[in-house]
Amino acid sequence: MKKIITSILIIAGGFCLPSCKKFLNIQPIDKLTGNNFYQSKEDVLANIYDMSRRFFGKVNETHFIGATGEYRSGEVLHEPQADVGPAREYVEVLGRNDLLTLLQGGRPWDFYNFGAITDWTGYYQVIQSANILIEKLDEGIPGVSANEANQFKAEAAFIRSLSYFFMVRLYGDVAYYTDAFHSEPLPRENMVSVLNKCIADLKAYKNFLPWTYSDPALKGVRASRGSIIALLMNMNMWNAGFDRANANKYYTETAELGRELVASNAYRLLPIEQWSTVIKGRSEESLFEFYRSINYGDQNRDVAPFGDMFLHYPYKRPEYTHRVSFAYFRAEYMQKLYPSAADKRATAWFDEDIYADNGKFMMLKFAANTFAGGEENANPDNTFMIFRYAGEILLCAEAMAELNEDGDAIDMLNRVRRRAEAPLYSGGGGQELKDFIFLERSRELMGEGHHYFDLVRTRRILSSQWSYNVLTLDKFNRGAWTWPINSNALVNNPFMTLNTYWVNGGN
C-alpha cells in the first residue's frame, strides 16, 4: 500500500510541477513540493531561512538599492575621472528615467546586470515557497506545536507580503495568489487591491510573532511583530498615495501602528556615536534586514553595495585606482538636506566636504568595514537594511501630519532629530511640517532605498522643488515611475500584460 501511495504522489507531482513551471516561469526546487520535505521543525526553519536567502538574491544580483530607490530623481552624478568612469554614468541615465537606454546591451555598465530588476520570477518563487509552507503547517508537521506553527505561518506571510510590496513598487499591478502549487494563469491585479489583501493577511498573523528575540543573532534577521508592523505601515502609506479617496483610512492605520510600535519599547534609537553598530546589523534599531558580515564569509556581489559608489581611498584600495569616488550627490541637494553643520549625521555619515560636488565627495554611512592590511579592494560589508526603527517613526510622523495631528507628529519627528543631535523642529504645522518630515526621511534614510519611492507615493516626483527628474502627470499616470517587466512574464499566460509606458518607448 505504501508503494502504491508513493507512486500516486509521484504521478500527481508530475502533473503539478510542469504547470507551476509554466506559470510565471517558476521552477520549484524539490523541497518546495512539500510532500517529502516537511518532516520536522528543522525542515521548516531551513525553509524560512531559504526564503530569506532567495529574497536577498534579488537584492544581491545587481546594484538594486541605488538603481530602484535612490538615483531616478537625479540627485546623483558620476565622476568621469574615476576608475572605469564611463561605467558609472548609469546613475545619470537613471536620473533621466531613461530605463530603456540603461537596459540596452553593449553598454559599459552591462556588468551591473540591471536587466535582472525587470524579472519578477525570483519574487514569485519566494511567494510560492511561502504558500506551500503555510499549507503544510495547516496540515500539521511532526514536532511543530500549534503555537510554533502560527509563528512560522506569520513569518511566511511576512516574506510573502514583502515580496508583493517590492513588486508593487517596481511594477505597479501584479498577479496575486496565495494558494499552494498555483498553476493557473492570472492577469495583473490593481496594486491597491493587492496591498489591501496583504494588509488583511498580515493583520491576521501579526500577534503570533514576538516583538523581538532573546537571541541577539536573530534580531532583525528573523521576522518579528515589529517587522510586520513596519511592512503594514509602508503598505498603508503607499496605498494612501494611490487610493486618495481613502487616504485618511490609511493614514489612521499607519499612525495607530506607529504608536503601537513605539509603545512596545522593544526597539530604540541608538546614539549616533554607535551608528556602526546599527549598520553592521542585529541592533535594537533593526526591524528587518539581510544581515551580512565578511566574518561569516557572506558573499555580496561586487556591484551590489550602495556605499561602494561613494567611497575612495583610504576606504577603498588600492589608492591609485580609488583616488576619487565613482559618484557623488549634487552639492545643491546636500545643502538642501544639511543647510548647516548642526546635525551630527553631517559629520558622522560624510567626509569633511559634504558639498564637494565632485569625486572628492565621500559618504561614510556604510563604511564600517576595516582593513587588516595590504591593498585589498573590499566593498562595505554592511547589512542591507530593509526596515529600521527611525524610518517607521518618521512614517508615523508623516501620517500624523496628514491627519492634522501636528503636536504628535512633531514629537515623533523630534525623536529622530534628537538622536541625530540636530536642532529640534520648532516650525509650524500643515504643509511646512509635512515638507520637513519628507526632508528628514531623505536625510535619515539616504542610501537605504526609500527616497525615490517616497517621491512617487507623495507625488512630489511631479514637482521641480523635489526632483531633478520631474514626471508630468500624464507620464506618471501611464506608469513612468515603474520598471519595465521582462517579456518572459508573457510565456504561457494569455492574461498577462507588460507596462505600456515602456512598451511604447518610454515617452
Secondary structure, DSSP 8 states (H G I E B T S, - for coil): -HHHHHHHHHHHHHHHHHHHHHGGG----GGGG-TTT-SSHHHHHHHHHHHHHHHHHHHHTTTHHHHHHTSTTS-EEE-TTSTTGGGGGHHHHHHTT-HHHHHSSS-TTGGG-GGGGG--HHHHHHHHHHHHHHHHHHH--TT--HHHHHHHHHHHHHHHHHHHHHHHHHHSSB----STT--S----B-HHHHHHHHHHHHHHHGGGS-SS-SSGGGTTTS--HHHHHHHHHHHHHHHHHH-GGGHHHHHHHHHHHHHHHHHTT------GGGHHHHHHS-STTEEEEE---GGGT----TT--SGGGG--TTSSS-GGG-SS-SEEE-HHHHHHH-SSS-SHHHHHSB-S-TT--STT--B-TT------STT--------EEEEEHHHHHHHHHHHHHHTT-HHHHHHHHHHHHHHTT-----S-SHHHHHHHHHHHHHHHTTTSS-HHHHHHHTTGGG-TTT-SS---HHHHHTTTTS----GGGGTT-TT----HHHHTT--
